[in-house]
Amino acid sequence: MTGKKLLKILAISASAIILVFGIMGVWLLSMLPGPSKVKEAVQSSVAQIEKKDAESSVKTQTSASENASENAAANTVTSASDASSGKSHMPMEVIYEDFANPSKPLVETCRDLAKAGESGFFPKTQNRTAVKFMDNIASSQKDPVLESVAPVMRYVFRLPGVGDALHLIKGANGDDSLIQKAELYRHFYRAASYLQSNAAEMNQVIQKSYNLHMLSKAVALKPQLASDSSVMSFCEQIEGSLLGNQKVNVEEQVQEMRKFLQDAGIDEKSIGFDANYRSKVEVDLGKGHFSVSDPWLKDLVSKGMM
């Protein structure tokens, strides 16, 4: 066999392989959910959250007053219905107007730190839901304990590619073409690729948010701390490092947090502070989803805070 014939056979074989992979790629893409399906999934999740929140409220009111249980349940279901009709801020609305909006500050915890004592999340109750979290973010008067978690969400939704993906999802009308699906996953992969290359930056954002969250929980436990200038200065120091995307020494931050809690007379365990916690980002881009997780973030989700 001559070299010319061998090259010709190899070229034909390569073309066949490319064609097969091309067909497989189109088939796989056709099986993946498009912008409309992603949009439907979010709306479905909202409905489930509201139903769960209504059922939880019914149980709480029932245990508080056995004789008035039926009325309490009826009132709660009505409230949930009002929320679903537009009185509650929907996740996608908050995502577009706040999380993905670069004109909004990355964090605003210190401004409302004095309200930490009124927080509905800590230490009074542990049953916050995603709907309430979104309502808080949309409010001009924020719960600082909840707001301290928001920088992580804003960072993720402002990653390269995420804004373009959201634009496709927002404009979805139920008839997704292969081109639209390809565009959606191209943007998702762009964001995932950025995160994989900048994991250290993301870890810094999460670690700082963790410290800010613990500081706000400390003030929720002892509201008088909000009037202490040194506490406010410490809050603004952490917040400033987030706003300025400053690289900080994590070990030094941990020691500063421990000293702050010790000086404030607060037991680390009483607010759930773990001196051994270190942010460790895990990026997951699977069928129909793009998620970023971390031990602390997983804990917040398990508690129903996000």
PLY file of the C-alpha trace (Angstrom):
ply
format ascii 1.0
element vertex 306
property float x
property float y
property float z
element edge 305
property int vertex1
property int vertex2
end_header
0.00 0.00 0.00
1.43 3.35 -1.01
1.76 6.26 1.36
-0.74 8.25 -0.70
-3.42 5.54 -0.35
-2.73 5.25 3.39
-3.24 8.98 3.86
-6.48 8.80 1.87
-7.81 5.94 4.05
-6.82 7.82 7.24
-8.55 10.96 5.97
-11.75 9.02 5.20
-11.61 7.31 8.62
-11.09 10.63 10.40
-14.02 12.17 8.54
-16.22 9.23 9.53
-15.22 9.58 13.19
-15.90 13.32 13.13
-19.29 12.68 11.51
-20.20 10.08 14.17
-19.19 12.38 17.01
-21.04 15.21 15.33
-24.23 13.15 15.15
-23.78 12.03 18.76
-23.22 15.64 19.81
-26.45 16.78 18.15
-28.33 13.83 19.67
-26.99 14.52 23.17
-27.79 18.21 22.81
-31.33 17.39 21.77
-31.71 15.37 24.99
-30.56 18.20 27.24
-33.09 20.70 28.65
-33.10 24.07 26.93
-33.73 27.59 28.29
-37.49 26.97 28.56
-37.04 23.78 30.62
-34.62 25.55 32.95
-37.16 28.35 33.35
-39.92 25.83 34.10
-37.70 24.07 36.65
-37.16 27.32 38.56
-40.88 28.11 38.56
-41.66 24.57 39.74
-39.13 24.90 42.56
-40.78 28.14 43.67
-44.19 26.44 43.86
-42.75 23.57 45.92
-40.99 25.98 48.29
-44.19 27.97 48.84
-46.19 24.77 49.47
-43.60 23.51 51.94
-43.53 26.89 53.68
-47.34 26.90 53.96
-47.42 23.36 55.38
-44.68 24.24 57.87
-46.64 27.29 59.03
-49.78 25.18 59.43
-47.97 22.72 61.70
-46.49 25.54 63.78
-49.81 27.24 64.31
-51.57 23.93 64.98
-49.18 22.98 67.78
-49.55 26.45 69.28
-53.32 26.24 69.41
-55.10 22.91 68.91
-58.56 24.48 69.07
-57.82 26.96 66.29
-55.91 24.60 64.02
-58.39 24.61 61.12
-58.61 28.40 61.01
-54.85 28.71 61.27
-54.36 26.29 58.38
-56.89 28.16 56.23
-55.24 31.52 56.93
-51.80 30.11 56.16
-52.87 28.61 52.84
-54.44 31.93 51.91
-51.18 33.72 52.70
-49.26 31.27 50.53
-51.75 31.84 47.72
-51.26 35.61 48.02
-47.50 35.12 47.79
-47.76 33.03 44.64
-50.02 35.64 43.01
-47.30 38.26 43.09
-46.88 39.54 46.65
-43.70 37.52 47.15
-40.54 38.19 45.19
-39.82 35.38 42.75
-36.29 33.98 42.53
-35.81 34.86 38.84
-36.90 38.43 39.50
-34.33 38.81 42.28
-31.66 37.09 40.21
-32.11 39.51 37.30
-32.51 42.68 39.36
-29.97 42.02 42.11
-27.69 38.98 41.88
-26.83 39.41 38.19
-26.96 43.22 38.24
-23.39 44.61 38.38
-24.71 48.03 39.45
-25.81 46.52 42.78
-23.13 46.37 45.54
-21.67 42.93 46.18
-22.57 43.26 49.87
-24.53 45.61 52.17
-24.40 43.87 55.54
-22.77 46.53 57.73
-25.31 49.20 56.77
-28.11 47.24 58.48
-26.03 45.54 61.18
-28.05 47.24 63.94
-31.08 45.20 62.77
-29.34 41.88 63.38
-31.14 41.52 66.71
-34.44 41.40 64.80
-33.23 38.66 62.46
-35.78 35.95 61.79
-33.07 33.40 61.07
-30.86 33.48 64.14
-31.12 32.84 67.00
-34.95 32.76 67.15
-35.65 30.20 64.44
-33.84 27.92 62.00
-36.58 27.41 59.40
-35.90 30.16 56.89
-36.88 29.34 53.32
-35.53 30.38 49.94
-38.62 32.54 49.30
-37.97 34.57 52.46
-34.30 34.82 51.56
-35.23 36.26 48.16
-37.77 38.63 49.71
-35.08 39.91 52.05
-32.62 40.55 49.22
-35.29 42.50 47.33
-36.15 44.60 50.38
-34.63 48.02 51.06
-34.50 47.11 54.77
-32.38 43.96 54.87
-31.88 41.30 57.51
-28.06 41.49 57.84
-27.78 37.81 58.82
-29.34 36.83 55.49
-27.66 39.60 53.49
-24.24 38.34 54.62
-24.78 35.23 52.47
-25.70 37.21 49.34
-22.12 38.04 48.16
-21.64 34.40 47.17
-24.80 34.46 45.03
-23.90 37.78 43.43
-20.39 36.61 42.61
-21.65 33.47 40.88
-24.40 35.23 38.91
-21.93 37.85 37.69
-19.44 35.32 36.31
-18.56 35.55 32.61
-21.24 33.73 30.65
-23.92 33.61 33.35
-25.53 36.89 32.29
-25.81 35.64 28.70
-27.34 32.35 29.93
-29.88 34.26 32.01
-30.80 36.38 29.00
-31.62 33.21 27.05
-33.62 31.77 29.94
-35.57 34.99 30.47
-36.57 35.16 26.81
-37.47 31.46 26.54
-40.96 30.84 25.11
-41.23 27.05 25.30
-39.83 26.23 21.87
-36.08 25.69 22.25
-34.00 25.09 19.15
-30.72 23.17 19.09
-28.95 26.47 18.50
-30.48 27.96 21.66
-29.50 24.88 23.65
-25.97 25.02 22.28
-25.76 28.70 23.24
-27.06 28.02 26.76
-24.53 25.29 27.49
-21.73 27.25 25.88
-22.38 30.03 28.38
-22.62 27.54 31.26
-19.31 25.96 30.31
-17.74 29.39 30.03
-18.77 30.17 33.61
-17.68 26.74 34.86
-14.34 27.08 33.10
-13.79 30.50 34.68
-14.53 29.13 38.13
-12.24 26.17 37.68
-9.45 28.56 36.71
-10.25 31.03 39.50
-11.21 28.72 42.38
-8.93 30.63 44.76
-10.84 33.86 44.11
-14.18 32.16 44.69
-12.88 30.59 47.90
-11.87 34.03 49.14
-15.39 35.37 48.51
-16.98 32.46 50.37
-14.55 32.60 53.30
-15.10 36.34 53.76
-18.87 35.88 53.51
-18.65 33.13 56.13
-16.88 35.48 58.54
-19.35 38.28 57.82
-22.21 35.84 58.43
-20.74 34.78 61.77
-20.20 38.41 62.79
-23.84 39.26 62.01
-25.00 36.19 63.96
-22.90 37.35 66.91
-24.64 40.74 66.80
-28.01 38.96 66.51
-27.11 37.12 69.72
-25.90 40.33 71.43
-27.60 43.33 69.71
-25.67 45.80 71.88
-22.55 44.96 69.86
-23.97 46.96 66.94
-23.27 50.20 68.83
-19.63 49.26 69.42
-17.41 51.21 67.01
-14.77 48.47 66.96
-17.38 45.90 65.89
-18.61 48.16 63.10
-15.01 48.77 62.04
-14.39 45.01 61.90
-17.56 44.53 59.86
-16.52 47.24 57.40
-13.06 45.70 57.15
-14.49 42.37 55.99
-17.04 44.07 53.76
-14.37 46.28 52.22
-12.22 43.27 51.35
-15.22 41.81 49.50
-16.07 45.01 47.64
-12.43 45.58 46.69
-11.78 41.93 45.81
-8.77 42.05 48.11
-6.78 38.90 48.74
-6.55 38.26 52.47
-4.73 35.72 54.62
-7.38 33.17 55.63
-5.48 32.00 58.72
-5.18 35.58 59.97
-8.89 36.12 59.33
-9.75 33.08 61.45
-7.66 34.37 64.33
-9.27 37.81 64.03
-12.71 36.20 64.19
-11.77 34.16 67.25
-10.43 37.27 69.01
-13.56 39.23 68.12
-15.82 36.53 69.58
-13.65 36.17 72.68
-13.67 39.93 73.31
-17.45 39.96 72.81
-17.88 37.12 75.30
-19.52 34.85 72.74
-18.99 31.11 72.67
-18.00 30.04 69.14
-20.41 27.09 69.25
-23.36 29.33 70.14
-23.30 30.87 66.65
-21.97 27.82 64.82
-18.51 29.24 64.14
-16.01 26.58 63.08
-12.40 27.74 63.27
-11.38 24.78 61.11
-13.72 25.66 58.24
-11.99 26.48 54.97
-13.90 27.20 51.80
-13.52 24.52 49.13
-15.41 25.22 45.92
-16.78 22.33 43.87
-18.12 23.12 40.40
-20.73 20.76 38.95
-21.95 21.13 35.40
-24.28 18.23 34.69
-27.40 17.50 32.66
-29.55 20.58 32.90
-27.76 22.20 35.81
-24.77 24.27 36.82
-24.05 24.39 40.53
-21.33 25.60 42.86
-21.14 24.01 46.28
-19.09 24.25 49.44
-19.45 22.65 52.93
-20.84 25.85 54.46
-23.19 26.52 51.53
-24.46 22.94 51.72
-25.17 23.46 55.42
-27.17 26.61 54.69
-29.24 24.77 52.10
-29.89 21.86 54.48
-31.22 24.34 57.05
-33.56 25.85 54.48
-31.84 29.24 54.47
-31.20 29.19 50.72
0 1
1 2
2 3
3 4
4 5
5 6
6 7
7 8
8 9
9 10
10 11
11 12
12 13
13 14
14 15
15 16
16 17
17 18
18 19
19 20
20 21
21 22
22 23
23 24
24 25
25 26
26 27
27 28
28 29
29 30
30 31
31 32
32 33
33 34
34 35
35 36
36 37
37 38
38 39
39 40
40 41
41 42
42 43
43 44
44 45
45 46
46 47
47 48
48 49
49 50
50 51
51 52
52 53
53 54
54 55
55 56
56 57
57 58
58 59
59 60
60 61
61 62
62 63
63 64
64 65
65 66
66 67
67 68
68 69
69 70
70 71
71 72
72 73
73 74
74 75
75 76
76 77
77 78
78 79
79 80
80 81
81 82
82 83
83 84
84 85
85 86
86 87
87 88
88 89
89 90
90 91
91 92
92 93
93 94
94 95
95 96
96 97
97 98
98 99
99 100
100 101
101 102
102 103
103 104
104 105
105 106
106 107
107 108
108 109
109 110
110 111
111 112
112 113
113 114
114 115
115 116
116 117
117 118
118 119
119 120
120 121
121 122
122 123
123 124
124 125
125 126
126 127
127 128
128 129
129 130
130 131
131 132
132 133
133 134
134 135
135 136
136 137
137 138
138 139
139 140
140 141
141 142
142 143
143 144
144 145
145 146
146 147
147 148
148 149
149 150
150 151
151 152
152 153
153 154
154 155
155 156
156 157
157 158
158 159
159 160
160 161
161 162
162 163
163 164
164 165
165 166
166 167
167 168
168 169
169 170
170 171
171 172
172 173
173 174
174 175
175 176
176 177
177 178
178 179
179 180
180 181
181 182
182 183
183 184
184 185
185 186
186 187
187 188
188 189
189 190
190 191
191 192
192 193
193 194
194 195
195 196
196 197
197 198
198 199
199 200
200 201
201 202
202 203
203 204
204 205
205 206
206 207
207 208
208 209
209 210
210 211
211 212
212 213
213 214
214 215
215 216
216 217
217 218
218 219
219 220
220 221
221 222
222 223
223 224
224 225
225 226
226 227
227 228
228 229
229 230
230 231
231 232
232 233
233 234
234 235
235 236
236 237
237 238
238 239
239 240
240 241
241 242
242 243
243 244
244 245
245 246
246 247
247 248
248 249
249 250
250 251
251 252
252 253
253 254
254 255
255 256
256 257
257 258
258 259
259 260
260 261
261 262
262 263
263 264
264 265
265 266
266 267
267 268
268 269
269 270
270 271
271 272
272 273
273 274
274 275
275 276
276 277
277 278
278 279
279 280
280 281
281 282
282 283
283 284
284 285
285 286
286 287
287 288
288 289
289 290
290 291
291 292
292 293
293 294
294 295
295 296
296 297
297 298
298 299
299 300
300 301
301 302
302 303
303 304
304 305
